[in-house]
Amino acid sequence: MKTTPRIVADGISTSSQGFEDFFSTLRPSLKLWDYFVNWDKVFRHTKQNEVYLNIWNVLLGKDKFKNELHSLLEEQPNIVKALPSLIVRDGASSNSFAIVENLDDLGAADSVFDFSQPAITPELREKVYVFIVKSGLDRLFKKDGVKNLVDYVLGVEAGLDSNGRKNRSGTSMETVVEAYIKKLCKQRNLDYIPQASQADIKGKWGFVIPVEKATRRFDFAISNGKKLIIMEVNFYGGGGSKLKATAGEYQKLAEQLNVKDVKFVWITDGQGWKTTKLPLKAAYETIDYIWNLAWLGRGYLEDLI
């Protein structure tokens, strides 16, 4: 750990004092308003199939569903492209599904249902019917099913998006730190690059950064033209063995970036570190600048420019 004038002014002069202050000010959570659901993405994905979904609505509540389905597909074979949006799937672009049909013979070929092509033949239209019935989607079309498939898909998309919450704390961390960096750069006439590569940094400021991989990107690079700050940021709401390895990786990175006129700052936060205190402390004692959001908010970064 290295001190700065502002750190010393806050009564922190030793590594032990610094670590205890850092550790005691780790945040319990970091949720921004987009944590719950990314509604822009939900409505965008739904909009892509809205026309087809409204055509599918014609079948809702029909008594002779199979006959009506074949007739509709004969007139509108392209609507099969919207079928994957009706069911929880393994990716927004999934349009083909291989299904195990015979559990007694796992060597048998899977049944493949491909909805990327229009159902232009009776055989393809029958496969659509089989998929709908065997997957349980036919329940949506019954009289006690849904009233509008566009609204239903909005719900499916919102549910799928909620699975991304575990990744949003990391994104929130970058958003919060970048807001601080933007303000600082405006006040101090600095430049910064988000997701900065070695080539980006050299091209803009002329600094040569020693990295193992040319494709490596740093969360932020900040410079006044004479000095360079490389910054990595992350948030860990939960603990685990991974954090021990993470601390070691950043120690190694700090060693690589120990070159003239370059400072490496690791901004990390979250209660996940509470379960990995000793590895974090070891990293804190060897890396010059490990700060959390509380420390960033105190203005310590300004001392490095």
C-alpha positions as CSV (number, residue, x, y, z in Angstrom):
1,M,0.0,0.0,0.0
2,K,1.1,3.5,-0.8
3,T,-0.4,6.6,0.8
4,T,-1.4,9.8,-0.8
5,P,-1.8,13.3,0.8
6,R,-5.6,12.8,1.2
7,I,-5.1,9.3,2.7
8,V,-2.7,10.7,5.3
9,A,-5.1,13.6,6.0
10,D,-7.7,11.0,6.8
11,G,-5.5,9.6,9.5
12,I,-4.2,6.6,7.6
13,S,-0.5,6.3,7.6
14,T,0.2,2.5,7.8
15,S,-0.8,-0.4,5.7
16,S,-2.5,-2.0,8.7
17,Q,-4.6,1.2,9.3
18,G,-5.4,1.4,5.6
19,F,-6.6,-2.2,5.3
20,E,-8.8,-2.0,8.3
21,D,-10.4,1.1,7.0
22,F,-10.8,-0.3,3.5
23,F,-12.2,-3.6,4.8
24,S,-14.7,-1.9,7.1
25,T,-16.1,0.2,4.4
26,L,-16.8,-2.5,1.8
27,R,-20.4,-2.1,0.5
28,P,-23.1,-4.7,1.2
29,S,-24.5,-4.3,-2.3
30,L,-24.4,-2.2,-5.4
31,K,-27.7,-2.0,-7.1
32,L,-28.7,0.7,-9.7
33,W,-32.2,1.0,-11.1
34,D,-31.4,-1.2,-14.1
35,Y,-30.6,-4.1,-11.7
36,F,-34.1,-5.5,-11.7
37,V,-34.9,-5.7,-15.5
38,N,-33.3,-4.2,-18.5
39,W,-36.6,-3.1,-20.0
40,D,-35.1,-1.7,-23.2
41,K,-33.7,-5.1,-24.1
42,V,-37.0,-6.8,-23.1
43,F,-39.1,-4.6,-25.3
44,R,-36.5,-4.7,-28.1
45,H,-36.5,-8.5,-28.2
46,T,-40.3,-8.6,-28.1
47,K,-40.7,-6.0,-30.9
48,Q,-38.6,-8.3,-33.2
49,N,-41.5,-10.8,-33.4
50,E,-44.5,-8.6,-32.6
51,V,-46.0,-8.9,-36.1
52,Y,-45.7,-12.7,-36.1
53,L,-47.0,-13.0,-32.5
54,N,-50.1,-11.0,-33.4
55,I,-50.8,-13.5,-36.2
56,W,-50.3,-16.4,-33.7
57,N,-53.0,-14.7,-31.5
58,V,-55.5,-15.9,-34.1
59,L,-55.2,-19.4,-32.7
60,L,-55.9,-18.5,-29.1
61,G,-58.9,-20.4,-27.8
62,K,-59.6,-22.3,-31.0
63,D,-61.3,-25.7,-30.5
64,K,-59.9,-27.4,-33.6
65,F,-56.4,-26.2,-32.9
66,K,-54.5,-28.7,-35.1
67,N,-56.6,-27.9,-38.2
68,E,-56.5,-24.2,-37.6
69,L,-52.7,-24.3,-37.0
70,H,-52.1,-26.1,-40.4
71,S,-54.3,-23.7,-42.2
72,L,-52.6,-20.7,-40.6
73,L,-49.1,-22.0,-41.4
74,E,-50.1,-22.7,-45.0
75,E,-51.0,-19.0,-45.3
76,Q,-48.3,-17.6,-43.1
77,P,-45.4,-20.1,-43.0
78,N,-42.9,-17.5,-41.7
79,I,-44.6,-17.1,-38.4
80,V,-42.7,-20.2,-37.1
81,K,-39.7,-17.9,-36.6
82,A,-41.5,-16.4,-33.6
83,L,-42.0,-19.8,-31.9
84,P,-38.7,-19.8,-29.9
85,S,-39.7,-16.5,-28.3
86,L,-42.7,-18.3,-26.7
87,I,-40.6,-20.6,-24.6
88,V,-37.6,-20.2,-22.2
89,R,-34.6,-20.9,-24.3
90,D,-30.8,-21.1,-24.3
91,G,-30.2,-17.8,-26.0
92,A,-32.1,-15.0,-27.7
93,S,-31.0,-16.2,-31.2
94,S,-31.8,-19.9,-30.6
95,N,-34.1,-21.2,-33.4
96,S,-33.2,-24.9,-33.6
97,F,-33.7,-27.5,-30.9
98,A,-32.5,-31.1,-30.7
99,I,-34.7,-33.2,-28.5
100,V,-34.0,-36.6,-27.0
101,E,-37.0,-38.7,-27.8
102,N,-36.1,-42.2,-26.6
103,L,-34.6,-42.5,-23.1
104,D,-34.2,-46.3,-23.6
105,D,-31.9,-45.8,-26.6
106,L,-29.6,-42.8,-26.1
107,G,-27.7,-43.8,-29.2
108,A,-30.7,-42.9,-31.3
109,A,-30.7,-39.7,-33.3
110,D,-32.4,-36.7,-31.6
111,S,-35.4,-35.1,-33.2
112,V,-34.5,-31.8,-34.6
113,F,-36.9,-28.8,-34.9
114,D,-35.6,-25.9,-36.9
115,F,-37.7,-22.8,-36.9
116,S,-35.2,-20.6,-38.9
117,Q,-37.0,-21.7,-42.2
118,P,-40.7,-21.2,-43.1
119,A,-43.0,-24.2,-42.7
120,I,-43.8,-24.5,-46.4
121,T,-44.6,-28.2,-46.5
122,P,-47.2,-30.4,-44.8
123,E,-44.3,-32.3,-43.1
124,L,-42.8,-29.1,-41.7
125,R,-46.2,-27.9,-40.5
126,E,-46.8,-31.2,-38.7
127,K,-43.4,-30.9,-37.0
128,V,-44.5,-27.5,-35.7
129,Y,-47.6,-29.0,-34.3
130,V,-45.7,-31.8,-32.7
131,F,-43.3,-29.4,-31.1
132,I,-46.1,-27.2,-29.7
133,V,-47.9,-30.1,-28.2
134,K,-44.9,-32.0,-26.8
135,S,-43.3,-28.9,-25.3
136,G,-46.5,-27.9,-23.6
137,L,-46.9,-24.7,-25.6
138,D,-50.4,-25.8,-26.6
139,R,-51.6,-24.9,-23.1
140,L,-51.1,-21.2,-24.1
141,F,-53.6,-21.6,-26.9
142,K,-56.4,-23.2,-24.9
143,K,-59.4,-21.3,-23.6
144,D,-57.8,-21.1,-20.1
145,G,-54.5,-20.1,-21.6
146,V,-53.2,-16.6,-22.3
147,K,-55.1,-13.7,-23.9
148,N,-52.3,-12.1,-25.8
149,L,-49.0,-13.6,-26.9
150,V,-47.2,-10.3,-27.2
151,D,-47.9,-9.6,-23.5
152,Y,-46.9,-13.2,-22.7
153,V,-43.5,-12.8,-24.5
154,L,-42.8,-9.6,-22.6
155,G,-43.1,-11.7,-19.4
156,V,-40.8,-14.4,-20.8
157,E,-38.2,-11.8,-21.8
158,A,-38.4,-10.1,-18.4
159,G,-37.9,-13.5,-16.7
160,L,-34.9,-14.3,-19.0
161,D,-33.4,-10.9,-18.3
162,S,-33.6,-11.4,-14.5
163,N,-31.1,-14.2,-14.9
164,G,-28.6,-11.5,-15.9
165,R,-28.7,-9.9,-12.4
166,K,-25.7,-11.8,-11.2
167,N,-23.6,-10.0,-13.9
168,R,-25.2,-6.5,-13.3
169,S,-23.3,-5.8,-10.1
170,G,-20.1,-5.8,-12.2
171,T,-21.6,-3.6,-14.8
172,S,-23.0,-1.3,-12.0
173,M,-19.5,-1.0,-10.6
174,E,-18.1,0.1,-13.9
175,T,-21.0,2.6,-14.3
176,V,-20.4,4.1,-10.9
177,V,-16.7,4.4,-11.3
178,E,-17.0,5.8,-14.8
179,A,-19.4,8.5,-13.6
180,Y,-16.7,9.6,-11.0
181,I,-14.0,9.5,-13.7
182,K,-16.0,11.6,-16.1
183,K,-16.5,14.3,-13.5
184,L,-12.8,14.2,-12.5
185,C,-11.6,14.4,-16.1
186,K,-13.9,17.4,-16.8
187,Q,-12.6,19.2,-13.7
188,R,-8.9,18.5,-14.3
189,N,-8.8,18.5,-18.1
190,L,-7.9,14.8,-18.4
191,D,-8.7,12.2,-21.0
192,Y,-9.8,8.6,-20.3
193,I,-10.5,5.5,-22.3
194,P,-13.0,2.8,-21.1
195,Q,-12.1,-0.8,-22.0
196,A,-8.6,0.4,-23.1
197,S,-6.3,-1.9,-25.1
198,Q,-2.6,-1.7,-25.3
199,A,-3.0,-0.3,-28.8
200,D,-5.5,2.3,-27.6
201,I,-3.2,3.6,-24.9
202,K,-0.2,3.8,-27.2
203,G,-2.1,5.4,-30.0
204,K,-3.6,8.1,-27.8
205,W,-0.8,8.9,-25.3
206,G,2.3,7.0,-26.5
207,F,2.6,4.8,-23.4
208,V,3.9,1.3,-23.9
209,I,2.1,-1.1,-21.6
210,P,3.7,-4.5,-20.9
211,V,0.9,-7.1,-21.0
212,E,1.0,-10.8,-21.7
213,K,-1.8,-10.6,-24.3
214,A,-2.1,-7.9,-26.9
215,T,-5.9,-8.3,-26.7
216,R,-6.0,-7.5,-23.0
217,R,-8.4,-4.7,-22.1
218,F,-8.3,-2.6,-19.0
219,D,-11.5,-1.2,-17.5
220,F,-10.2,2.4,-17.6
221,A,-7.1,4.3,-18.6
222,I,-6.7,7.9,-17.5
223,S,-4.0,10.3,-18.4
224,N,-2.9,14.0,-18.5
225,G,-0.4,13.2,-21.2
226,K,2.5,12.8,-18.8
227,K,1.3,10.2,-16.3
228,L,-1.0,7.2,-16.9
229,I,-3.4,5.5,-14.5
230,I,-4.5,1.9,-15.4
231,M,-7.7,0.9,-13.5
232,E,-9.5,-2.4,-13.0
233,V,-12.8,-2.4,-11.2
234,N,-15.0,-5.2,-9.9
235,F,-17.6,-6.0,-7.3
236,Y,-18.1,-9.3,-5.5
237,G,-21.4,-9.6,-3.6
238,G,-20.7,-13.3,-2.8
239,G,-17.6,-15.1,-1.7
240,G,-15.9,-18.3,-2.9
241,S,-12.6,-19.8,-3.7
242,K,-12.4,-17.8,-6.9
243,L,-11.6,-14.7,-4.9
244,K,-8.4,-16.1,-3.6
245,A,-7.2,-16.6,-7.2
246,T,-8.5,-13.2,-8.2
247,A,-6.3,-11.5,-5.5
248,G,-3.3,-13.4,-6.8
249,E,-4.0,-12.4,-10.4
250,Y,-4.2,-8.7,-9.6
251,Q,-0.9,-9.0,-7.7
252,K,0.7,-10.4,-10.8
253,L,-0.9,-7.7,-13.0
254,A,0.4,-4.9,-10.6
255,E,3.9,-6.3,-11.0
256,Q,3.6,-6.2,-14.8
257,L,2.4,-2.6,-14.8
258,N,5.2,-1.4,-12.5
259,V,6.8,0.9,-15.1
260,K,7.8,4.5,-15.3
261,D,4.9,7.1,-15.2
262,V,2.3,4.3,-14.9
263,K,0.2,3.7,-11.8
264,F,-2.1,0.7,-11.4
265,V,-5.3,1.2,-9.3
266,W,-7.5,-1.7,-8.4
267,I,-11.0,-0.6,-7.3
268,T,-12.8,-3.5,-5.7
269,D,-15.7,-3.8,-3.4
270,G,-18.4,-6.0,-2.0
271,Q,-19.1,-8.3,1.0
272,G,-17.7,-11.3,-0.9
273,W,-14.3,-10.2,0.3
274,K,-15.4,-10.8,3.9
275,T,-14.9,-14.5,3.3
276,T,-11.5,-14.1,1.7
277,K,-9.9,-11.6,4.1
278,L,-6.3,-13.0,4.3
279,P,-5.7,-13.3,0.5
280,L,-7.1,-9.8,0.1
281,K,-4.9,-8.5,2.8
282,A,-1.8,-10.1,1.2
283,A,-2.7,-8.3,-2.1
284,Y,-3.3,-5.1,-0.2
285,E,0.2,-5.1,1.3
286,T,1.9,-5.6,-2.1
287,I,-0.3,-3.6,-4.6
288,D,0.3,0.1,-4.2
289,Y,-3.3,1.2,-4.7
290,I,-6.2,-1.1,-3.8
291,W,-9.3,1.1,-3.0
292,N,-13.0,0.6,-2.7
293,L,-15.8,2.9,-3.7
294,A,-15.7,4.8,-0.4
295,W,-12.0,5.5,-1.0
296,L,-12.6,6.6,-4.5
297,G,-15.4,8.9,-3.3
298,R,-12.9,10.5,-0.9
299,G,-11.0,11.9,-3.8
300,Y,-7.8,9.8,-3.5
301,L,-7.5,9.4,-7.2
302,E,-6.8,13.1,-7.7
303,D,-3.6,12.7,-5.7
304,L,-2.2,10.4,-8.4
305,I,-2.6,12.9,-11.3
